[in-house]
Amino acid sequence: MTRYVLYGHPDSGHSYKVRLALTLLGIDHEYRPVDLSVPREARRADWRAASRFGEVPVLEVDGRPIVQSDAILLHLARATGRLGWESDPDRLTEWLFWEANRIGLSLPNLRLHLKWGPRAEVLEAWLRGRLEADLDRLDEELADRPFLMGETVSAADVACCGYLFYADQIALDLARWPGVGAWLDRIRALPGWKHPYDLMA
């Protein structure tokens, strides 16, 4: 039986995406929290040995570490033949690359800037404008289907929704994007879904 160990942190939406995928897939795994409030050299030694880039998440699969959340999602989809891999691997890959370059850049960096960084109005406006364009795109995509790749949840949905469950921290009113709001409600209704701070506790 394959052994999975996930290293992550409750404030990391990228870690949340991976744990949500593992949960939705029903994959038993061990979760090891990493304290991001201390310098990297003071963090747990097993994570430092596994984390190539010094970041979370890291998923160990039978002792082999895989890093970068979307690479991990692709691995899980391919290994299980689920989460969109079974219907269109190329389209799934496109979505994950889009997420990494768009909403996976704008939303986490806006949140980081507002919560922990020095305030800079020009940067904040640029990130928020980019995020709103990303949400416009998602809203349009979700106008005629329940999930990004069709009738069932995929790794594309898991990737794109992750940081949106932290939206209250950046004063983001999702009412402007009803398709996105309804999509998030459908994800919340999936068996095993939990809020990031509950799932990553």
HUHUBEL-V332084 format. One record per residue. N is the residue number from 1. RES is the residue in three letters. BURIAL is 1 if it has 9 or more other ideal C-beta (glycine too) atoms within 8 Angstrom, else 0. Layout:
N;RES;BURIAL / N;RES;BURIAL
This chain:
1;MET;0 / 2;THR;0 / 3;ARG;1 / 4;TYR;1 / 5;VAL;1 / 6;LEU;1 / 7;TYR;1 / 8;GLY;1 / 9;HIS;1 / 10;PRO;1 / 11;ASP;0 / 12;SER;1 / 13;GLY;1 / 14;HIS;1 / 15;SER;1 / 16;TYR;1 / 17;LYS;1 / 18;VAL;1 / 19;ARG;1 / 20;LEU;1 / 21;ALA;1 / 22;LEU;1 / 23;THR;1 / 24;LEU;1 / 25;LEU;1 / 26;GLY;0 / 27;ILE;1 / 28;ASP;0 / 29;HIS;1 / 30;GLU;0 / 31;TYR;0 / 32;ARG;1 / 33;PRO;1 / 34;VAL;1 / 35;ASP;0 / 36;LEU;1 / 37;SER;0 / 38;VAL;0 / 39;PRO;0 / 40;ARG;0 / 41;GLU;0 / 42;ALA;0 / 43;ARG;1 / 44;ARG;1 / 45;ALA;0 / 46;ASP;0 / 47;TRP;1 / 48;ARG;1 / 49;ALA;0 / 50;ALA;1 / 51;SER;1 / 52;ARG;0 / 53;PHE;0 / 54;GLY;0 / 55;GLU;1 / 56;VAL;1 / 57;PRO;1 / 58;VAL;1 / 59;LEU;1 / 60;GLU;1 / 61;VAL;1 / 62;ASP;0 / 63;GLY;0 / 64;ARG;0 / 65;PRO;1 / 66;ILE;1 / 67;VAL;1 / 68;GLN;0 / 69;SER;1 / 70;ASP;1 / 71;ALA;1 / 72;ILE;1 / 73;LEU;1 / 74;LEU;1 / 75;HIS;1 / 76;LEU;1 / 77;ALA;1 / 78;ARG;1 / 79;ALA;0 / 80;THR;1 / 81;GLY;0 / 82;ARG;0 / 83;LEU;1 / 84;GLY;1 / 85;TRP;1 / 86;GLU;0 / 87;SER;1 / 88;ASP;0 / 89;PRO;1 / 90;ASP;0 / 91;ARG;1 / 92;LEU;1 / 93;THR;1 / 94;GLU;0 / 95;TRP;1 / 96;LEU;1 / 97;PHE;1 / 98;TRP;0 / 99;GLU;1 / 100;ALA;1 / 101;ASN;0 / 102;ARG;1 / 103;ILE;1 / 104;GLY;1 / 105;LEU;1 / 106;SER;1 / 107;LEU;1 / 108;PRO;1 / 109;ASN;1 / 110;LEU;1 / 111;ARG;1 / 112;LEU;1 / 113;HIS;1 / 114;LEU;1 / 115;LYS;0 / 116;TRP;0 / 117;GLY;0 / 118;PRO;0 / 119;ARG;0 / 120;ALA;0 / 121;GLU;0 / 122;VAL;0 / 123;LEU;0 / 124;GLU;1 / 125;ALA;0 / 126;TRP;0 / 127;LEU;1 / 128;ARG;1 / 129;GLY;0 / 130;ARG;1 / 131;LEU;1 / 132;GLU;0 / 133;ALA;0 / 134;ASP;1 / 135;LEU;1 / 136;ASP;1 / 137;ARG;1 / 138;LEU;1 / 139;ASP;1 / 140;GLU;0 / 141;GLU;1 / 142;LEU;1 / 143;ALA;0 / 144;ASP;0 / 145;ARG;1 / 146;PRO;0 / 147;PHE;1 / 148;LEU;1 / 149;MET;1 / 150;GLY;0 / 151;GLU;0 / 152;THR;0 / 153;VAL;1 / 154;SER;1 / 155;ALA;1 / 156;ALA;1 / 157;ASP;1 / 158;VAL;1 / 159;ALA;1 / 160;CYS;1 / 161;CYS;1 / 162;GLY;1 / 163;TYR;1 / 164;LEU;1 / 165;PHE;1 / 166;TYR;1 / 167;ALA;1 / 168;ASP;0 / 169;GLN;0 / 170;ILE;1 / 171;ALA;0 / 172;LEU;0 / 173;ASP;0 / 174;LEU;1 / 175;ALA;0 / 176;ARG;0 / 177;TRP;1 / 178;PRO;0 / 179;GLY;1 / 180;VAL;1 / 181;GLY;1 / 182;ALA;1 / 183;TRP;1 / 184;LEU;1 / 185;ASP;0 / 186;ARG;1 / 187;ILE;1 / 188;ARG;0 / 189;ALA;0 / 190;LEU;1 / 191;PRO;0 / 192;GLY;0 / 193;TRP;1 / 194;LYS;0 / 195;HIS;0 / 196;PRO;1 / 197;TYR;0 / 198;ASP;0 / 199;LEU;1 / 200;MET;1 / 201;ALA;0
